[in-house]
Amino acid sequence: MTMTDTAFTGPGPLGGREWGAFIDGQFVPVDDRETFEVVEPSTARPLARVVSADAAVVNRAVHSARLALPAWRELSGGQGQAG
């Protein structure tokens, strides 16, 4: 998996990194996009920073998911889990 290398202030369990958009099974950088902090609700501790996707990024992810759906639909429950 690839992710941006921008450091994040906070020792979150997701590596304290800034994550790109998750598209087609991998994290992809999204240039010049704002990010926001994701926190653990029960502790309010920071987990990570993620990209704030615009419509073009969302459309790219939806298109990728639609292309993957027919093959994914044929998998058994155990095979269809992310891993």
N, C-alpha and C positions, 0 to 999 in steps of 0.2 A: 504494500500500500504506500502511496505517496501522500504527503501532506506538506503544508507550507512549513518553513523552518523558523517562523517568527516565534520568539520566546514569549511566554505568557507568565505574568506574575501570579503565581499561585500553584501549589504543589498538587493539583487535581489528579485523580486516579486515571484520567485519560491522557496522562503524560505532560500536563501543563503546556500544551502546544496549541497552536492556532490551526484549526482544521478547515480544509476546503470543502467543496460540495461532494457528496457521495453519489457518484453517477457511474453506471455500468460496472458495479462491483469494486470500485476503487475511489479513493479520495483524489479529487482533481483541484488544482489551484484555480481560483477565480480572481483575476486581476482587478485591482482598484475597487474592491467591494468593502463596505463596512463590515465589521464583525461585532458580535455581541457575546457577552459572558453567559454561560450556562452554569447554574448552581444546583447543588444537591438540596432539594427542598427541606429535608428534615434537619439539616445542619447549617444551611446557607453558605456552605463552603464552595468555592469555585471548582468546577470540574474541568472546563475547557472554554476556549473561544471558538465560535463557529462563524462561517461566512453568512452574511445576510443576502440571500439569493434574490435576484430580480426575476422578472417574468421569463427572460431568455434562458436563464439557468434552470428554472423550474420546468420549462417546456422541454429542454434537453433531457432532463432526468425522467420526465413522464414518457417521452418518446423512447428512451432506452428501456424503461420498464415495460412498455407495451410490446417492444420487440422481443423481450425475454419471456413474456408471459406464456406463450404456447409451449415452449420447452419446459418451463418451470411447472406448469400445470400437470405435466406427465410424470413428474417425480413423485416418489412415495414421500410420506411425511418426514421421515428421517433424512432423506436425500435433499429435501427442499429447505432444510435449515441452513442458515448462513454459517459458514465455518471456515 
